[in-house]
Amino acid sequence: MRATSVAKVSSIWIVNKSGGLIFQKTYDVGGESGGAGLDTNAQLRLASVWHSLHAISRKVAPVSGCTGIECLECDTFDLFCFQSSTGTKFFVTTVKGSAGSPTTHAALRRAYQAFCDYALKNPFYEVEMPVRCELFESNLGNIVRAFNERS
């Protein structure tokens, strides 16, 4: 395990409000692949499991107003989640060492903004369906690159 002081995004996942994976992109972080060995079915299952865990955590929370799991810390990576007001979930995996990082949450909000600007406003995009928009992917890549290169 290699702990770092600065988080690096290794993958981004977007899950629609019914739990279906509509976008997933893995980024190379220092020669390490973040989940690149997962086949499509494994990616779909993981997205569905995350959606279910997020929903369950909201229901079983002992306090009212719980928004679900926002951060999951593991031995080798951290997972951050942002749920939009429409129920679409954005989550990123980062290399270990950034739990609770405000910049990670800001990057998630920027990814959501790019989704709204380049996917939802695209007249050819069907809501809740897989995202196939070049402008969205290139802008998301710019967001991740800026996040990973920050000092």
N, CA, C and O atoms as a DFTB+ gen file, in Angstrom:
604 C
 N C O
     1  1       0.844      -1.184       0.000
     2  2       0.000       0.000       0.000
     3  2       0.880       1.234       0.000
     4  3       1.839       1.327       0.766
     5  1       0.549       2.175      -0.859
     6  2       1.323       3.389      -0.984
     7  2       0.422       4.570      -0.670
     8  3      -0.463       4.905      -1.457
     9  1       0.642       5.205       0.479
    10  2      -0.176       6.348       0.858
    11  2       0.404       7.612       0.243
    12  3       1.622       7.785       0.198
    13  1      -0.459       8.485      -0.225
    14  2      -0.023       9.741      -0.798
    15  2      -0.743      10.877      -0.105
    16  3      -1.821      10.688       0.460
    17  1      -0.147      12.057      -0.149
    18  2      -0.788      13.202       0.474
    19  2      -1.792      13.854      -0.466
    20  3      -2.687      14.576      -0.025
    21  1      -1.643      13.601      -1.754
    22  2      -2.541      14.172      -2.750
    23  2      -3.281      13.042      -3.453
    24  3      -2.670      12.092      -3.942
    25  1      -4.586      13.156      -3.496
    26  2      -5.399      12.116      -4.138
    27  2      -5.270      12.202      -5.644
    28  3      -5.080      13.282      -6.204
    29  1      -5.375      11.073      -6.286
    30  2      -5.403      10.991      -7.743
    31  2      -6.629      10.174      -8.124
    32  3      -6.817       9.064      -7.628
    33  1      -7.460      10.719      -9.000
    34  2      -8.655      10.011      -9.457
    35  2      -8.230       8.851     -10.338
    36  3      -7.503       9.033     -11.315
    37  1      -8.690       7.651      -9.984
    38  2      -8.370       6.491     -10.819
    39  2      -9.565       6.045     -11.658
    40  3      -9.383       5.406     -12.694
    41  1     -10.789       6.372     -11.226
    42  2     -11.954       6.059     -12.056
    43  2     -13.147       6.915     -11.659
    44  3     -13.257       7.384     -10.526
    45  1     -14.029       7.102     -12.619
    46  2     -15.285       7.830     -12.401
    47  2     -16.421       6.940     -12.869
    48  3     -16.357       6.330     -13.936
    49  1     -17.458       6.877     -12.052
    50  2     -18.644       6.079     -12.359
    51  2     -19.861       6.991     -12.238
    52  3     -19.932       7.817     -11.328
    53  1     -20.816       6.844     -13.149
    54  2     -22.088       7.559     -13.049
    55  2     -23.190       6.510     -13.095
    56  3     -23.255       5.687     -14.008
    57  1     -24.058       6.563     -12.081
    58  2     -25.134       5.585     -11.930
    59  2     -26.459       6.338     -11.969
    60  3     -26.634       7.326     -11.255
    61  1     -27.394       5.877     -12.802
    62  2     -28.682       6.563     -12.890
    63  2     -29.534       6.279     -11.654
    64  3     -29.164       5.468     -10.804
    65  1     -30.669       6.951     -11.568
    66  2     -31.477       6.851     -10.349
    67  2     -32.087       5.477     -10.117
    68  3     -32.552       5.192      -9.013
    69  1     -32.096       4.624     -11.125
    70  2     -32.607       3.265     -10.925
    71  2     -31.485       2.249     -10.701
    72  3     -31.743       1.050     -10.607
    73  1     -30.245       2.725     -10.614
    74  2     -29.132       1.833     -10.287
    75  2     -28.351       1.303     -11.466
    76  3     -27.486       0.444     -11.294
    77  1     -28.634       1.790     -12.657
    78  2     -27.917       1.329     -13.847
    79  2     -26.681       2.168     -14.128
    80  3     -26.710       3.392     -13.999
    81  1     -25.618       1.521     -14.503
    82  2     -24.380       2.215     -14.848
    83  2     -24.549       2.892     -16.206
    84  3     -24.828       2.231     -17.206
    85  1     -24.376       4.223     -16.234
    86  2     -24.519       4.930     -17.505
    87  2     -23.191       5.483     -18.009
    88  3     -23.098       5.908     -19.161
    89  1     -22.166       5.484     -17.167
    90  2     -20.843       5.924     -17.605
    91  2     -19.800       5.390     -16.640
    92  3     -20.006       5.380     -15.426
    93  1     -18.670       4.943     -17.195
    94  2     -17.530       4.518     -16.383
    95  2     -16.272       4.761     -17.178
    96  3     -16.170       4.380     -18.345
    97  1     -15.318       5.396     -16.537
    98  2     -14.031       5.665     -17.192
    99  2     -12.922       5.434     -16.179
   100  3     -12.989       5.912     -15.046
   101  1     -11.898       4.692     -16.599
   102  2     -10.741       4.424     -15.756
   103  2      -9.569       5.236     -16.275
   104  3      -9.330       5.304     -17.481
   105  1      -8.837       5.855     -15.349
   106  2      -7.690       6.682     -15.696
   107  2      -6.428       6.034     -15.157
   108  3      -6.433       5.450     -14.074
   109  1      -5.350       6.140     -15.917
   110  2      -4.061       5.597     -15.501
   111  2      -3.443       6.558     -14.489
   112  3      -3.228       7.733     -14.787
   113  1      -3.161       6.052     -13.296
   114  2      -2.582       6.871     -12.239
   115  2      -1.198       6.329     -11.928
   116  3      -1.062       5.349     -11.196
   117  1      -0.192       6.949     -12.469
   118  2       1.182       6.545     -12.184
   119  2       1.481       5.111     -12.557
   120  3       2.194       4.417     -11.832
   121  1       0.951       4.658     -13.673
   122  2       1.227       3.298     -14.120
   123  2       0.349       2.239     -13.482
   124  3       0.467       1.058     -13.811
   125  1      -0.533       2.642     -12.570
   126  2      -1.433       1.684     -11.928
   127  2      -2.808       1.824     -12.558
   128  3      -3.285       2.938     -12.778
   129  1      -3.441       0.703     -12.846
   130  2      -4.782       0.770     -13.420
   131  2      -5.797       0.586     -12.309
   132  3      -5.711      -0.361     -11.527
   133  1      -6.767       1.505     -12.243
   134  2      -7.789       1.445     -11.208
   135  2      -9.001       0.681     -11.669
   136  3      -9.945       1.280     -12.184
   137  1      -9.003      -0.606     -11.502
   138  2     -10.150      -1.410     -11.886
   139  2     -10.231      -1.677     -13.370
   140  3     -11.293      -2.043     -13.873
   141  1      -9.138      -1.505     -14.080
   142  2      -9.160      -1.697     -15.530
   143  2      -9.408      -3.149     -15.904
   144  3      -9.830      -3.428     -17.026
   145  1      -9.156      -4.080     -14.988
   146  2      -9.336      -5.488     -15.283
   147  2     -10.767      -5.966     -15.161
   148  3     -11.041      -7.146     -15.381
   149  1     -11.689      -5.078     -14.817
   150  2     -13.088      -5.466     -14.668
   151  2     -13.761      -5.544     -16.027
   152  3     -13.618      -4.649     -16.859
   153  1     -14.495      -6.622     -16.238
   154  2     -15.254      -6.700     -17.485
   155  2     -16.552      -5.902     -17.330
   156  3     -16.867      -5.426     -16.240
   157  1     -17.285      -5.763     -18.406
   158  2     -18.495      -4.945     -18.409
   159  2     -19.525      -5.435     -17.400
   160  3     -20.140      -4.623     -16.709
   161  1     -19.726      -6.746     -17.302
   162  2     -20.701      -7.280     -16.351
   163  2     -20.302      -6.979     -14.913
   164  3     -21.159      -6.659     -14.090
   165  1     -19.019      -7.076     -14.600
   166  2     -18.549      -6.755     -13.248
   167  2     -18.770      -5.277     -12.951
   168  3     -19.153      -4.926     -11.835
   169  1     -18.537      -4.414     -13.920
   170  2     -18.777      -2.987     -13.732
   171  2     -20.252      -2.713     -13.468
   172  3     -20.587      -1.915     -12.592
   173  1     -21.135      -3.366     -14.218
   174  2     -22.577      -3.190     -14.016
   175  2     -23.002      -3.663     -12.633
   176  3     -23.799      -3.002     -11.967
   177  1     -22.469      -4.813     -12.198
   178  2     -22.800      -5.338     -10.868
   179  2     -22.309      -4.403      -9.768
   180  3     -23.043      -4.127      -8.819
   181  1     -21.080      -3.914      -9.884
   182  2     -20.542      -3.009      -8.864
   183  2     -21.349      -1.720      -8.775
   184  3     -21.603      -1.224      -7.678
   185  1     -21.751      -1.177      -9.911
   186  2     -22.566       0.037      -9.905
   187  2     -23.900      -0.213      -9.210
   188  3     -24.367       0.623      -8.437
   189  1     -24.503      -1.349      -9.481
   190  2     -25.775      -1.699      -8.858
   191  2     -25.625      -1.900      -7.354
   192  3     -26.477      -1.471      -6.576
   193  1     -24.546      -2.548      -6.952
   194  2     -24.287      -2.759      -5.518
   195  2     -24.085      -1.421      -4.822
   196  3     -24.631      -1.194      -3.743
   197  1     -23.302      -0.532      -5.433
   198  2     -23.078       0.774      -4.815
   199  2     -24.396       1.536      -4.681
   200  3     -24.656       2.142      -3.642
   201  1     -25.222       1.510      -5.714
   202  2     -26.529       2.172      -5.673
   203  2     -27.361       1.616      -4.511
   204  3     -27.978       2.376      -3.765
   205  1     -27.375       0.301      -4.364
   206  2     -28.152      -0.341      -3.295
   207  2     -27.614       0.018      -1.920
   208  3     -28.390       0.348      -1.023
   209  1     -26.298      -0.042      -1.736
   210  2     -25.703       0.311      -0.442
   211  2     -25.980       1.765      -0.086
   212  3     -26.252       2.086       1.071
   213  1     -25.910       2.629      -1.065
   214  2     -26.175       4.048      -0.834
   215  2     -27.622       4.244      -0.381
   216  3     -27.881       4.993       0.561
   217  1     -28.559       3.577      -1.045
   218  2     -29.977       3.688      -0.688
   219  2     -30.250       3.097       0.695
   220  3     -30.990       3.684       1.485
   221  1     -29.661       1.950       0.989
   222  2     -29.856       1.312       2.296
   223  2     -29.313       2.197       3.408
   224  3     -29.941       2.333       4.458
   225  1     -28.149       2.799       3.185
   226  2     -27.547       3.644       4.225
   227  2     -28.430       4.839       4.559
   228  3     -28.436       5.299       5.700
   229  1     -29.166       5.341       3.592
   230  2     -30.084       6.449       3.855
   231  2     -31.252       6.000       4.725
   232  3     -31.728       6.757       5.571
   233  1     -31.718       4.761       4.517
   234  2     -32.888       4.260       5.245
   235  2     -32.563       3.836       6.674
   236  3     -33.384       4.019       7.573
   237  1     -31.380       3.273       6.895
   238  2     -31.061       2.735       8.221
   239  2     -30.308       3.727       9.099
   240  3     -29.956       3.398      10.232
   241  1     -30.056       4.918       8.605
   242  2     -29.325       5.918       9.387
   243  2     -30.105       6.262      10.652
   244  3     -31.321       6.445      10.599
   245  1     -29.415       6.351      11.787
   246  2     -30.103       6.647      13.048
   247  2     -30.538       8.104      13.182
   248  3     -31.269       8.440      14.114
   249  1     -30.111       8.963      12.282
   250  2     -30.497      10.368      12.332
   251  2     -31.263      10.728      11.062
   252  3     -31.046      10.142      10.002
   253  1     -32.153      11.693      11.188
   254  2     -32.921      12.102      10.007
   255  2     -32.068      13.019       9.132
   256  3     -31.147      13.678       9.615
   257  1     -32.385      13.047       7.859
   258  2     -31.662      13.912       6.939
   259  2     -30.370      13.331       6.395
   260  3     -29.588      14.045       5.768
   261  1     -30.135      12.048       6.624
   262  2     -28.920      11.408       6.119
   263  2     -28.973      11.364       4.594
   264  3     -30.001      11.020       4.012
   265  1     -27.860      11.713       3.953
   266  2     -27.817      11.726       2.491
   267  2     -27.158      10.488       1.915
   268  3     -26.930      10.424       0.707
   269  1     -26.850       9.518       2.733
   270  2     -26.227       8.293       2.245
   271  2     -24.722       8.325       2.403
   272  3     -24.161       9.265       2.965
   273  1     -24.083       7.297       1.906
   274  2     -22.631       7.178       2.013
   275  2     -21.978       8.214       1.105
   276  3     -22.273       8.279      -0.089
   277  1     -21.093       9.019       1.674
   278  2     -20.365      10.007       0.883
   279  2     -18.915       9.608       0.673
   280  3     -18.295      10.014      -0.309
   281  1     -18.369       8.814       1.589
   282  2     -16.971       8.413       1.472
   283  2     -16.810       7.002       2.020
   284  3     -17.346       6.669       3.077
   285  1     -16.081       6.194       1.305
   286  2     -15.761       4.841       1.734
   287  2     -14.246       4.716       1.698
   288  3     -13.632       4.825       0.637
   289  1     -13.643       4.487       2.863
   290  2     -12.191       4.365       2.949
   291  2     -11.808       2.897       2.970
   292  3     -12.287       2.136       3.810
   293  1     -10.952       2.503       2.056
   294  2     -10.460       1.129       1.970
   295  2      -8.950       1.126       2.179
   296  3      -8.336       2.183       2.323
   297  1      -8.359      -0.053       2.194
   298  2      -6.920      -0.151       2.409
   299  2      -6.105       0.514       1.311
   300  3      -5.093       1.153       1.597
   301  1      -6.523       0.376       0.074
   302  2      -5.706       0.854      -1.043
   303  2      -6.339       1.986      -1.843
   304  3      -5.676       2.573      -2.698
   305  1      -7.593       2.304      -1.589
   306  2      -8.242       3.392      -2.318
   307  2      -9.358       3.976      -1.469
   308  3      -9.787       3.379      -0.481
   309  1      -9.818       5.145      -1.868
   310  2     -10.977       5.786      -1.256
   311  2     -12.017       5.988      -2.347
   312  3     -11.676       6.200      -3.511
   313  1     -13.287       5.920      -1.963
   314  2     -14.380       6.108      -2.902
   315  2     -15.234       7.257      -2.386
   316  3     -15.637       7.264      -1.223
   317  1     -15.506       8.218      -3.241
   318  2     -16.322       9.366      -2.878
   319  2     -17.569       9.378      -3.745
   320  3     -17.522       9.012      -4.919
   321  1     -18.696       9.803      -3.155
   322  2     -19.963       9.806      -3.885
   323  2     -20.647      11.163      -3.769
   324  3     -20.616      11.803      -2.717
   325  1     -21.255      11.583      -4.851
   326  2     -22.096      12.777      -4.881
   327  2     -23.401      12.384      -5.550
   328  3     -23.402      11.870      -6.668
   329  1     -24.522      12.628      -4.862
   330  2     -25.826      12.344      -5.459
   331  2     -26.479      13.659      -5.833
   332  3     -26.638      14.546      -4.994
   333  1     -26.855      13.782      -7.093
   334  2     -27.510      15.003      -7.563
   335  2     -28.958      15.030      -7.075
   336  3     -29.466      14.040      -6.550
   337  1     -29.604      16.166      -7.255
   338  2     -31.000      16.292      -6.818
   339  2     -31.934      15.403      -7.634
   340  3     -33.050      15.124      -7.196
   341  1     -31.503      14.957      -8.806
   342  2     -32.329      14.072      -9.632
   343  2     -32.127      12.598      -9.294
   344  3     -32.825      11.739      -9.833
   345  1     -31.181      12.297      -8.407
   346  2     -30.929      10.916      -8.017
   347  2     -29.763      10.266      -8.732
   348  3     -29.374       9.150      -8.387
   349  1     -29.197      10.937      -9.718
   350  2     -28.023      10.404     -10.404
   351  2     -26.832      10.480      -9.458
   352  3     -26.593      11.509      -8.825
   353  1     -26.084       9.376      -9.369
   354  2     -24.934       9.322      -8.462
   355  2     -23.644       9.364      -9.259
   356  3     -23.494       8.680     -10.271
   357  1     -22.724      10.175      -8.785
   358  2     -21.389      10.276      -9.354
   359  2     -20.438       9.789      -8.285
   360  3     -20.467      10.274      -7.154
   361  1     -19.598       8.839      -8.632
   362  2     -18.583       8.482      -7.658
   363  2     -17.247       8.268      -8.314
   364  3     -17.138       7.834      -9.461
   365  1     -16.221       8.594      -7.532
   366  2     -14.847       8.463      -8.005
   367  2     -14.079       7.578      -7.047
   368  3     -14.334       7.568      -5.842
   369  1     -13.140       6.839      -7.597
   370  2     -12.181       6.134      -6.761
   371  2     -10.873       6.894      -6.875
   372  3     -10.475       7.320      -7.959
   373  1     -10.214       7.056      -5.742
   374  2      -8.927       7.739      -5.710
   375  2      -7.918       6.841      -5.024
   376  3      -8.277       5.979      -4.222
   377  1      -6.656       7.051      -5.347
   378  2      -5.627       6.312      -4.631
   379  2      -5.673       6.749      -3.178
   380  3      -6.084       7.871      -2.881
   381  1      -5.265       5.891      -2.286
   382  2      -5.384       6.113      -0.842
   383  2      -4.724       7.417      -0.410
   384  3      -3.647       7.778      -0.883
   385  1      -5.400       8.112       0.502
   386  2      -4.777       9.255       1.146
   387  2      -5.530      10.558       1.057
   388  3      -4.930      11.615       1.249
   389  1      -6.829      10.531       0.771
   390  2      -7.538      11.797       0.599
   391  2      -8.894      11.840       1.288
   392  3      -9.720      12.687       0.948
   393  1      -9.145      10.966       2.229
   394  2     -10.470      10.862       2.840
   395  2     -10.976      12.222       3.302
   396  3     -10.297      12.937       4.039
   397  1     -12.168      12.559       2.860
   398  2     -12.790      13.804       3.266
   399  2     -12.247      15.027       2.556
   400  3     -12.549      16.151       2.957
   401  1     -11.470      14.844       1.531
   402  2     -10.851      15.961       0.826
   403  2     -11.907      16.858       0.188
   404  3     -12.702      16.391      -0.628
   405  1     -11.923      18.149       0.553
   406  2     -12.890      19.053      -0.069
   407  2     -12.668      19.190      -1.575
   408  3     -13.620      19.425      -2.319
   409  1     -11.423      19.046      -2.029
   410  2     -11.168      19.156      -3.465
   411  2     -11.755      17.970      -4.222
   412  3     -12.143      18.110      -5.382
   413  1     -11.824      16.811      -3.585
   414  2     -12.432      15.646      -4.231
   415  2     -13.924      15.880      -4.420
   416  3     -14.473      15.583      -5.480
   417  1     -14.576      16.409      -3.399
   418  2     -16.003      16.707      -3.514
   419  2     -16.245      17.815      -4.545
   420  3     -17.245      17.786      -5.262
   421  1     -15.335      18.788      -4.621
   422  2     -15.454      19.844      -5.629
   423  2     -15.307      19.254      -7.036
   424  3     -16.010      19.666      -7.958
   425  1     -14.401      18.299      -7.198
   426  2     -14.225      17.643      -8.501
   427  2     -15.486      16.875      -8.894
   428  3     -15.865      16.858     -10.065
   429  1     -16.134      16.243      -7.919
   430  2     -17.387      15.534      -8.201
   431  2     -18.470      16.509      -8.658
   432  3     -19.219      16.219      -9.591
   433  1     -18.550      17.653      -8.006
   434  2     -19.543      18.656      -8.409
   435  2     -19.234      19.197      -9.811
   436  3     -20.149      19.466     -10.589
   437  1     -17.952      19.355     -10.127
   438  2     -17.567      19.797     -11.476
   439  2     -17.926      18.730     -12.512
   440  3     -18.346      19.058     -13.621
   441  1     -17.762      17.464     -12.154
   442  2     -18.144      16.373     -13.062
   443  2     -19.652      16.409     -13.305
   444  3     -20.106      16.208     -14.431
   445  1     -20.422      16.663     -12.253
   446  2     -21.875      16.774     -12.389
   447  2     -22.238      17.950     -13.299
   448  3     -23.126      17.840     -14.145
   449  1     -21.542      19.074     -13.115
   450  2     -21.802      20.245     -13.956
   451  2     -21.497      19.940     -15.420
   452  3     -22.244      20.347     -16.309
   453  1     -20.402      19.226     -15.671
   454  2     -20.059      18.835     -17.047
   455  2     -21.124      17.897     -17.612
   456  3     -21.476      17.995     -18.788
   457  1     -21.636      16.992     -16.785
   458  2     -22.704      16.077     -17.204
   459  2     -23.939      16.877     -17.624
   460  3     -24.546      16.603     -18.659
   461  1     -24.301      17.869     -16.806
   462  2     -25.459      18.708     -17.135
   463  2     -25.225      19.490     -18.423
   464  3     -26.102      19.556     -19.284
   465  1     -24.037      20.083     -18.550
   466  2     -23.747      20.939     -19.702
   467  2     -23.591      20.179     -21.010
   468  3     -24.050      20.638     -22.055
   469  1     -22.943      19.015     -20.958
   470  2     -22.572      18.348     -22.206
   471  2     -23.367      17.078     -22.514
   472  3     -23.395      16.639     -23.664
   473  1     -23.999      16.494     -21.533
   474  2     -24.811      15.302     -21.803
   475  2     -26.298      15.656     -21.778
   476  3     -27.010      15.432     -22.757
   477  1     -26.763      16.208     -20.656
   478  2     -28.195      16.482     -20.529
   479  2     -28.690      17.534     -21.519
   480  3     -29.843      17.486     -21.947
   481  1     -27.835      18.476     -21.883
   482  2     -28.243      19.515     -22.835
   483  2     -28.045      19.089     -24.284
   484  3     -28.385      19.833     -25.204
   485  1     -27.502      17.908     -24.487
   486  2     -27.312      17.376     -25.834
   487  2     -28.663      16.850     -26.330
   488  3     -29.240      15.967     -25.695
   489  1     -29.174      17.365     -27.437
   490  2     -30.499      16.932     -27.902
   491  2     -30.557      15.461     -28.315
   492  3     -31.645      14.899     -28.440
   493  1     -29.408      14.839     -28.526
   494  2     -29.386      13.439     -28.942
   495  2     -29.211      12.476     -27.773
   496  3     -29.259      11.260     -27.958
   497  1     -29.009      13.015     -26.566
   498  2     -28.839      12.155     -25.393
   499  2     -30.200      11.822     -24.800
   500  3     -31.034      12.707     -24.611
   501  1     -30.423      10.543     -24.506
   502  2     -31.654      10.115     -23.841
   503  2     -31.368       9.961     -22.355
   504  3     -30.443       9.250     -21.963
   505  1     -32.163      10.630     -21.536
   506  2     -31.978      10.618     -20.089
   507  2     -32.023       9.187     -19.560
   508  3     -32.827       8.372     -20.013
   509  1     -31.159       8.896     -18.606
   510  2     -31.042       7.596     -17.936
   511  2     -30.388       6.517     -18.797
   512  3     -30.280       5.369     -18.368
   513  1     -29.957       6.866     -19.987
   514  2     -29.291       5.912     -20.875
   515  2     -27.781       6.133     -20.816
   516  3     -27.334       7.178     -20.344
   517  1     -26.988       5.167     -21.286
   518  2     -25.529       5.346     -21.269
   519  2     -25.101       6.631     -21.986
   520  3     -25.659       7.005     -23.018
   521  1     -24.100       7.289     -21.410
   522  2     -23.608       8.557     -21.940
   523  2     -22.590       8.280     -23.041
   524  3     -21.575       7.624     -22.810
   525  1     -22.868       8.783     -24.228
   526  2     -21.959       8.658     -25.373
   527  2     -21.810      10.043     -26.006
   528  3     -22.226      10.263     -27.144
   529  1     -21.220      10.959     -25.269
   530  2     -21.055      12.333     -25.736
   531  2     -19.574      12.700     -25.683
   532  3     -18.977      12.740     -24.608
   533  1     -18.987      12.967     -26.844
   534  2     -17.562      13.275     -26.907
   535  2     -17.200      14.517     -26.103
   536  3     -16.176      14.533     -25.420
   537  1     -18.030      15.560     -26.176
   538  2     -17.741      16.781     -25.423
   539  2     -17.731      16.514     -23.923
   540  3     -16.889      17.045     -23.199
   541  1     -18.663      15.693     -23.459
   542  2     -18.685      15.352     -22.040
   543  2     -17.410      14.616     -21.653
   544  3     -16.771      14.958     -20.658
   545  1     -17.037      13.607     -22.434
   546  2     -15.849      12.819     -22.104
   547  2     -14.583      13.666     -22.123
   548  3     -13.724      13.507     -21.256
   549  1     -14.453      14.558     -23.094
   550  2     -13.242      15.380     -23.149
   551  2     -13.198      16.374     -21.996
   552  3     -12.133      16.596     -21.419
   553  1     -14.336      16.980     -21.648
   554  2     -14.361      17.908     -20.521
   555  2     -14.157      17.192     -19.198
   556  3     -13.500      17.721     -18.302
   557  1     -14.707      16.005     -19.066
   558  2     -14.478      15.215     -17.861
   559  2     -12.997      14.854     -17.752
   560  3     -12.423      14.902     -16.664
   561  1     -12.385      14.495     -18.867
   562  2     -10.950      14.217     -18.875
   563  2     -10.145      15.421     -18.430
   564  3      -9.160      15.273     -17.705
   565  1     -10.551      16.625     -18.855
   566  2      -9.871      17.848     -18.421
   567  2     -10.016      18.064     -16.922
   568  3      -9.066      18.480     -16.259
   569  1     -11.195      17.785     -16.386
   570  2     -11.426      17.928     -14.946
   571  2     -10.526      16.968     -14.175
   572  3      -9.883      17.361     -13.202
   573  1     -10.481      15.719     -14.609
   574  2      -9.653      14.713     -13.931
   575  2      -8.177      15.068     -14.056
   576  3      -7.428      14.962     -13.084
   577  1      -7.760      15.485     -15.231
   578  2      -6.356      15.848     -15.441
   579  2      -5.960      17.003     -14.518
   580  3      -4.904      16.960     -13.887
   581  1      -6.804      18.035     -14.439
   582  2      -6.523      19.176     -13.566
   583  2      -6.478      18.737     -12.105
   584  3      -5.627      19.191     -11.340
   585  1      -7.391      17.856     -11.723
   586  2      -7.422      17.356     -10.345
   587  2      -6.161      16.558     -10.033
   588  3      -5.555      16.739      -8.977
   589  1      -5.767      15.682     -10.944
   590  2      -4.605      14.820     -10.714
   591  2      -3.283      15.574     -10.774
   592  3      -2.297      15.141     -10.178
   593  1      -3.251      16.701     -11.490
   594  2      -2.006      17.451     -11.624
   595  2      -1.853      18.557     -10.593
   596  3      -0.790      19.170     -10.505
   597  1      -2.878      18.820      -9.821
   598  2      -2.776      19.913      -8.850
   599  2      -1.707      19.588      -7.816
   600  3      -1.380      18.426      -7.577
   601  1      -1.183      20.618      -7.224
   602  2      -0.122      20.373      -6.229
   603  2      -0.612      20.568      -4.824
   604  3       0.154      20.402      -3.874
